[in-house]
Amino acid sequence: MPTPKFNKFKQYFNRNKPSIQEIVREPTAGGIVFRHNKNGQVEILLIQDAKDRWTIPKGHIEDGETAQQTAKREIGEEAGLKKVEILGWLGKIHFRYRRIDKLVLMTTQIYLVKAKGDTNDIKKEDWMNDIGWFSFHDALDKIEYEDIGKLMLLAMKRIRQEKL
């Protein structure tokens, strides 16, 4: 006969989730957006999502759009930055998560993007908790996803080597 303690323990492992019925692929694109501040130091734009995780602007690729067009559009929508220049592709990252009875496989194409014009004029969307420019090291500390952190290191290497 199981003890009450065992039953309490067992409840954590016996959550009745619906079984996965479908695998969904979602192509997305985004950018590691940077600028040089008045002291010439590189700063990275990060957004804080509704779950308080710091990340980069990114979103779903719409029909008829290229990944580059999506990255540019999402940066405009999520940060209010309309004047940006895509300087090249950095890589892709894969996310996997569960959405009720679906397994979502998300592939995100990440670009190196230079902010132009008035880069202080950033505006967050309503669903975000925060948005801001951070020194490279602070951005690297804040970023919640290891794969994005690795691409940020690659971005910084290109910025320095190519004097972007």
C-alpha positions in Angstrom: 0.0 0.0 0.0 1.6 3.3 -1.1 2.2 5.8 1.7 0.7 9.3 1.5 4.2 10.7 1.1 4.7 8.5 -2.0 1.4 9.5 -3.5 2.4 13.2 -3.1 5.7 12.5 -4.8 4.0 10.5 -7.6 1.6 13.3 -8.4 4.6 15.3 -9.9 5.3 12.6 -12.4 1.7 11.7 -13.2 0.4 14.9 -14.7 -2.1 14.1 -17.3 -0.9 16.0 -20.4 -2.6 15.2 -23.6 -0.3 13.1 -25.8 1.4 14.8 -28.7 -0.8 14.5 -31.8 1.1 16.6 -34.3 4.6 18.0 -35.0 4.5 21.6 -36.2 7.5 23.3 -37.9 7.7 27.0 -37.5 10.3 29.0 -39.5 11.3 32.3 -37.8 13.9 35.0 -38.2 15.5 37.7 -36.1 18.5 39.8 -35.6 21.3 40.6 -33.2 20.9 44.4 -33.5 23.8 46.6 -32.5 24.8 50.2 -32.4 27.8 52.2 -31.3 27.1 54.5 -28.3 28.5 58.1 -28.1 31.8 56.6 -26.6 32.1 54.3 -29.7 31.3 51.1 -27.6 29.1 48.4 -29.1 25.6 48.0 -27.6 23.2 45.2 -28.2 19.4 45.6 -28.3 17.4 43.1 -26.2 13.8 42.6 -25.5 12.3 41.1 -22.4 9.4 38.8 -23.1 6.2 38.3 -21.1 7.9 35.5 -19.1 10.8 37.9 -18.1 13.3 36.3 -20.4 15.8 38.5 -22.3 16.1 37.7 -25.9 16.5 39.3 -29.4 13.8 40.6 -31.7 12.5 37.7 -33.8 9.2 36.4 -35.3 7.5 34.1 -37.7 8.3 34.2 -41.4 5.1 35.1 -43.3 4.1 33.7 -46.7 6.1 35.3 -49.5 8.7 36.7 -47.1 12.4 35.9 -47.0 14.1 35.3 -43.7 15.9 38.7 -44.1 12.7 40.5 -44.8 11.1 38.9 -41.7 14.1 39.9 -39.5 13.8 43.5 -40.7 10.0 43.6 -40.2 10.2 42.0 -36.7 12.9 44.5 -35.6 10.6 47.3 -36.8 7.5 45.9 -35.1 9.1 44.8 -31.8 11.6 47.7 -31.3 10.3 50.5 -33.5 13.6 50.6 -35.4 12.8 51.2 -39.1 16.3 52.2 -40.2 18.4 49.1 -40.0 21.0 47.4 -42.2 21.4 43.6 -42.4 25.1 43.0 -42.6 25.0 39.2 -42.9 23.7 35.8 -41.7 25.1 34.6 -38.4 23.5 31.2 -38.2 20.4 29.4 -37.1 19.1 28.1 -33.8 16.5 25.5 -33.0 13.9 25.6 -30.3 11.6 22.8 -29.3 8.6 23.2 -27.1 5.2 21.8 -26.4 1.9 23.6 -27.2 -0.9 21.5 -25.7 -1.0 18.4 -28.0 1.6 19.7 -30.5 5.4 19.5 -30.6 6.6 22.7 -32.1 10.0 22.7 -33.8 11.1 26.2 -34.4 14.1 27.2 -36.6 15.3 30.8 -36.3 17.6 32.4 -38.9 19.7 35.0 -37.1 21.2 38.0 -38.9 23.7 40.7 -37.8 21.9 44.0 -38.0 23.2 47.5 -37.6 20.7 50.1 -36.2 20.8 53.4 -38.0 19.1 56.8 -37.5 17.8 57.7 -34.0 18.6 54.5 -32.2 17.3 55.9 -28.9 13.8 56.0 -30.3 12.9 52.4 -29.4 9.4 51.3 -28.5 8.4 48.0 -27.0 5.2 46.2 -28.0 2.5 45.7 -25.4 3.2 42.0 -24.8 6.9 42.8 -23.8 8.0 43.6 -20.3 11.0 45.7 -21.3 13.4 46.7 -24.1 16.8 48.3 -24.0 20.3 48.8 -25.2 23.0 47.0 -23.3 26.8 46.9 -23.4 28.0 43.7 -25.1 29.0 42.0 -21.8 25.7 43.0 -20.0 23.7 41.7 -23.0 25.7 38.4 -22.9 24.9 38.1 -19.1 21.2 38.8 -19.6 20.5 36.6 -22.6 18.5 33.6 -21.6 19.3 31.3 -24.5 22.8 29.7 -24.8 22.5 29.4 -28.6 21.8 33.1 -29.0 24.7 33.9 -26.7 27.0 31.9 -28.9 25.8 33.9 -32.0 26.3 37.1 -30.0 29.9 36.2 -29.6 30.2 35.5 -33.3 28.5 38.8 -34.0 31.0 40.7 -31.8 33.9 39.0 -33.5 32.6 40.1 -36.9 32.0 43.7 -35.7 35.6 43.9 -34.4 37.3 42.1 -37.3 35.4 44.0 -40.0 35.2 47.3 -38.1 31.5 47.4 -38.6 
